[in-house]
Amino acid sequence: MDNQGTDQPDETGLAPAPGEKRLLRVRTVIISDVHLGTSDSKVEEVNRFLRHVRCKKLILNGDIIDGWQLTRRGGRWTRAHTRFVRIVLKMLEKRDTEIVYLRGNHDDVLASFLPLDFAGLRIVEDHVHEGKRGRYLVLHGDVFDTVTKNFVWLSHLGDWGYGALLRINRAYNAWRAWRGQEYWSLSKAIKARVKTAVSYVSKFEERVAKLARERGCDGAICGHIHTPADRMIEGVHYLNSGDWVESLTAIVEHWDGRYQLIEYTDFAREFLRPKEDAEGKGRPELQAEAFAA
C-alpha cells in the first residue's frame, strides 16, 4: 500500500505525536455500500478504517444504511452500527470534515427530501468533486441499473437471493476459519465466472463513464455493483469504491491529487495494531456462533 501521507504532516501542518496511533492522512475518502442494518455488513472493519484516517472530505456514496432490510425484512441494528454514525458525526464536528452523503437504492427513502444541507453535511442525488487533478462525477450508480430503476419487485427478489447467497457464504467461511483458512467470497467468484454478470458490470462501467464525459468531467466515482475498480474508459478515469460486505474497499484521494483503491486487509496490515485487527478473530466461541447463524 502507498505510504504517502502516513507519518508526514498533512496540508494542515499536523503530524502524529510520538506514540500516537498510525493514521492515514488524505484529502478525500470515498466509501459506499456499507449496508448498515444487515448481518453481513462488515461494520467493525469499516469503523476501524474510519478511526485511522484523517481527511478533509468524506463521501458516503450510497447504500450506507440498508432501509430495505430494516423496514421490510427484519434487519438488525447493532451497537457497532450506531458507532459508525457516531464516528462520522465526530469527523464532522470535531475534525471539521466535510461530509457528502449520496442517496443509494437501499436508502432511497431519502429521495423525497433531497437536497439537504446541515452545515457541513450534505445529502444529495449526485455530486461533482473538484479534485486536484480534475472534476469527478460522483453518484451511487443505481440509475444505470434497469432492474433497480424499472422493476422494483424484481430488484427486491434479487436482493433476497443475494442475501441467501451471503448467508451460505457466512456459514462456509466460518467453517474455513475453523480450519485456519482465509475468507473466500462465493458471490465474487460467481460474478467473475458468469458471462452475463461480467457483461453487466462492463456495460454499467461504460454508461457511468459516458455520463461523466457528457457532464464535462475527467472521471467518475460510483458504487452499487460491489465491484471495486480503478481504470480508464475511453479517456475517463472510472473508480468504484466497492463495498463493506465482501470486498471491504475504499477510495482515497491523496494531497497531490492521486486516487488510490485501498483494500482493508492491506490497510489493517499497515495501520492497525495486532490487537485491534484481531478483535473477534481466532475466538472459537465467535466462530461457532457464526457457523450456527
Sequence and secondary structure as in RCSB ss.txt:
>XXXX:A:sequence
MDNQGTDQPDETGLAPAPGEKRLLRVRTVIISDVHLGTSDSKVEEVNRFLRHVRCKKLILNGDIIDGWQLTRRGG
RWTRAHTRFVRIVLKMLEKRDTEIVYLRGNHDDVLASFLPLDFAGLRIVEDHVHEGKRGRYLVLHGDVFDTVTKN
FVWLSHLGDWGYGALLRINRAYNAWRAWRGQEYWSLSKAIKARVKTAVSYVSKFEERVAKLARERGCDGAICGHI
HTPADRMIEGVHYLNSGDWVESLTAIVEHWDGRYQLIEYTDFAREFLRPKEDAEGKGRPELQAEAFAA
>XXXX:A:secstr
   TTSSS  TT     TT    EEEEEEEE    BTSTT  HHHHHHHHHTEEEEEEEEES SB HHHHHHS  
   HHHHHHHHHHHHHHHTS  EEEEE  STTGGGGGG SEE SSEEEESEEEEEETTEEEEEE  GGG HHHHH
 HHHHHHHHHHHHHHHHHHHHHHHHHHHTT     HHHHHHHH HHHHHHHHHHHHHHHHHHHHTT SEEEE SS
   EEEEETTEEEEE   TTTT EEEEE TTS EEEEEHHHHHHHHS HHHHTTTTT HHHHHHHHH 
